[in-house]
Amino acid sequence: METKPFKEYDEQRKLLENRGMCIDDIHYAEKKLSQIGYYRLSGFWHTARTPIDEKTLSDQFLPNTHFKNIHQLYIFDKRLRILLLDIIERLEINIRTVLAHEMGRFNPLAYLDEFYINPRFTEHYSKWKEKLEQQINKSRDDFVLWHKQKEAPLPFWAVVEIWDFGMLSKYYSMLKKRYQNIIANRFNVDNTATLISWLNEINIIRNQSAHHSRVWNRKGNPIKILHNDYFNLLNLDQTAKERLFGRIAIMWYLISQTSNNYKWLLQCNHLIDKFPDVPNAKLKSMGLMSHLSLPIHLMNN
């Protein structure tokens, strides 16, 4: 397959028009192509391409495919990522705090002690500690520099401040079952394997959001659910479990164990109400099932 030829912004715009995209404002379209990029925007007009068969799409666009609506879908996804990072930040701080408190109760330096680690993961733990040491060495945070000056190891409740979500989820997954259960119980999760899988999925969506990847219609592994009133009421189908709504459901379950403020859900629904009109771009691709918005009455019960 040959590399596609380079095209200037006006050539990119003409190519879209030749393929059937409606462009009302030439200057607006070329400006957005120069700011965002043809390739990046192509992920947002993918659904609007004319199907050849069940598995193949042509380069031609379906009728009523408007460039301005493609751009609005891009903005929708951007605002959605900001909302996701907001709740993930709250969750990350919450989980850090719980982990540091419960493990610090046993030993303020428990994170340095292999005693708390499942023997099956000793090799992984060694690599994890190497990464942590690198994080500490490159940190310029005042509290880290102070402990270095005093030649004192960072206590658990301090060191978690320089962990990223990946380090956090990895550490939890390596703990002995006894300690995993203590953390899981704080979040009313009765299955540690489920919590491990949730943390992994949240880390994936965090990285996608932080690195500006498209998230609104992303498909992933089906999430594990708990058999309790919250998930029984939601009654997530297979699509919801594989799509973004399933991830939102587990994040909200975790955050709701310590907060009953549902403002974030309202902000999500306010954004969903503005979902743009792009051919074949459906809210079902977010996993929203029969709902046209997040079912707050079920999620905040």
N, C-alpha and C positions, 0 to 999 in steps of 0.2 A: 504494500500500500504506500503510495507516494505521499510525501508531506504536503499539506494544503498550502497554496500560495498565500503570501502576505497580502493583506488588503487594508487600504486607508479607511478612515471612518466613514467617508461618504460612499465608498464602495461597499462597505458592510451594510450600510443603510439601504442602498439600492438592491443588494442581494436579498435582504429581508422583504423588500417591496416586491421584487420579482417572484418571490415564493409565496406571495399572497398576504403578507402582513399589512395591516392598515396603519399608516403613519400619517397623522394629521399635521404634525409640526416637525418639519425636517431638521431644523436647528436643535430642537429639544432632543430628538432621537440621536443625532450625532454627538451631542454633548454628553448624553447618558452613556453612549457607547464608549466615549473617550474617558469617562470617569469610572465606569464599572467594568467594562470589557465585554466584548461579544461572547467570548467563551463562558464567562461567568453567568451572563444573562441567559445563555442557551438552556441552562438547567431549569429556568422558569418558564420557557415557552415549549418545553419538551412535550407536555400534554396536549398542546395546541396543534401538533403536527398531524397531518392526515394519515390515517392508518392504511397500510397496504394489505396486511392480514393481521391475525391475532397477536403476532409477535414482532411485527416490523412496522416502522413508521417511515413515511416518505419525508422529503425535505419541504414539501408544500404545507402551508398552514390551512387550518380549517377556517370557514367563513367567520367573520366577526372577531378575528384575532387582532387586537389593537396593541400597538407598542406601549402606549401609556398604561394599559392595564397590566402588561407584563412587568413594567417598572413598578407599578403599585403592588404586585405580588412580591417582588423583590423587597420592597419597603416593609410589607407585611411580615415577611420572614425575618427581616432585620429586627423589627420591633419585638417579634416573638422571641428571638434569641436573647434580647435584652431582658425580657421578663423571665426567661428560663435561668439566665445567669443570676438574676436577683434572688430567686428562690433557692438556687443551688448554693449561693454564697451563704444564705441563712442556714441552710442544712449543713454545709461544711463546717461552719463555726459551731453549730449545735453539736454535731457528732464529735468534733475535736474536743469540745468541752466535756462531754460525757465520757469519752474514752480516757482523757487525761485524768479526770476526777476518779473514775472507777479503778483504773490501773495504778494511778498515783497512790491510791489508798493502800495497795499492796506494797508498792515500792516506788518512790519518786523517780527512780532511774530504771523502771521496769522495761522500758523500750530498749535498753542496752543489755538486758539479761535474757539469755537463751532459755532460761528456766520456764518462761511463760509461753514459749513457742512450741507448737506441735512438732515433734521430732521429724515428721515427714517433710517439713519445710525448712530444715536447718540451712541447706544450701541457698535457698531463696532468701532466707533471712540474712545470710552473710552478704549477699549482693545488695539487699535492701539497706543494710547498715553502711555499706560503702557509698551508696547514693546519698544517704543522710549525712555522712561525713563531708561529702562534697558540698552539700547544701549549706552546712554549718560554716565551712571554710570560705565560701564565697559570699556569705551573708554580711551585710553592712548595717544590720539592725542594731540599734543601741544596746538592747538587752543581750544580744549575742556577744557583742564586743565587750560588754561589761563582764560577762561570765568568762570570756577568754582571758581578760586582764586579771581576773581573780583566780584563773586556772581551776575553775569549778565547772563540773559538767552541768548542762542545762537540765533542770527538773522537767518532768513530763509535761506539766501545765505550761511551761515556757517553750519547749522544743516543738510542740504541735503547731506553734504559730508559723513555723517555716516549712511545715509539711504541705504539699499540694494534695489534691483529692486522691490522686493515684497512690501516693505513699500511704495515705490514711486508709484507703480501702484494702491495700495490699497488707498492711500491718494487721488489720482486723482479720483478714482471711487466714493469716498464719498463726493466730493465737490458738492455744489449747481450747477445747470445747467449753470448759468451765468458764473461762474468761469471756469467750464469745457470748455465752448465754447471759452473763451479767449485763453486757452492753445491749444485747438484743431485747432483754426484758425492759430496759429503760424506754424502749420505743414500742413496747407492746407487740413485738415480733416473736412468735413462738417457734420459729425455725431458723437456725443460724445460716443454713445453706441458702435460704430465701433472702436473708439480709445481705449475705455476701454477693449474691447475684444482683440484687438491687443496687448496691454500691457500685458494682462494675458497670451497670447500665447507666447510672447517673454520671459516672466518670466519663463514659463515652459521649453522652449528650452534652456534658460540660465542655469537653474538648472540641466537639463539633461547633458549639456556640461560640467558644472563645476564639476559635480559628476561622470564624465567619463562614462556616459551611452551611449549606441549605439544610434546614431541619423540618420544615412544616410537613413534608410528605415522606420523610425518611422512614424506611422499613428496617426493623432489626429482629433480634431473637424474641420470641414470645416471653413476656415477663412471667415470673412465678407469682402466684397470689396466695393470700392467707384465707383460711375458711373462717371468716368472721363477719359481723354485721355490715361493716363498711364495704367489703368486696362483694358480699352477697347482694347488697342493694345496687351496687354498680353493675353487677352481672356482665362483666366485660366479655365480649365475644373475641374470636380469634384475631380479627383485624385490629381491634382495640389493643389487644395484648402485644401485637407486633409493631404498633404505630405510636405516635407521640402521646396520644391520650393515655395509654397504659403507663408511660413514664411519668406523666403529670400525676396520675392517680397514686402511684407509689410515693412520689415526692411529697404530695399533699398529705398522704397518710402519715408519713414520718414527721412532717413539720407540725401537723395538727396535734401531735402528742404533747407539744409544749406551747402551742398557740392556737387560739380559736378566732383569730382575726382573718376573715375571708376576703379582705380587700384585694389581695393578689388574684383570687379567682375572678372577681369582678373586673379587674383590669384586663385579664385574659379575654373575658367575654366581650368587653368593650372593643377589643381589637378584632375578635372573631366577627363581630357585627359588621366590620368594614372589609370583610374578605372580598377581594376584587373579582370581577367577572372575566375569567380566562377559560376558553373552551376546555372541557374535560378536567379542569382543576376543581376538585370537590373536597368539601370538608371531611368526607368519609376517609380521605387519604391521611387525615390526622387521627383517624380511628374514632371519630365522634359518633359512630353508630347512627341511631335514628335522631340523635340530638343535633340541633344546629348551634349548640353552644355547650360549654361545660355544665353538667348537671349539678349546680351548686347545692340544690336542695337535698341531693343524695350525698354529696361529698362533705358537706358541713353539718351532717345530721348529728 
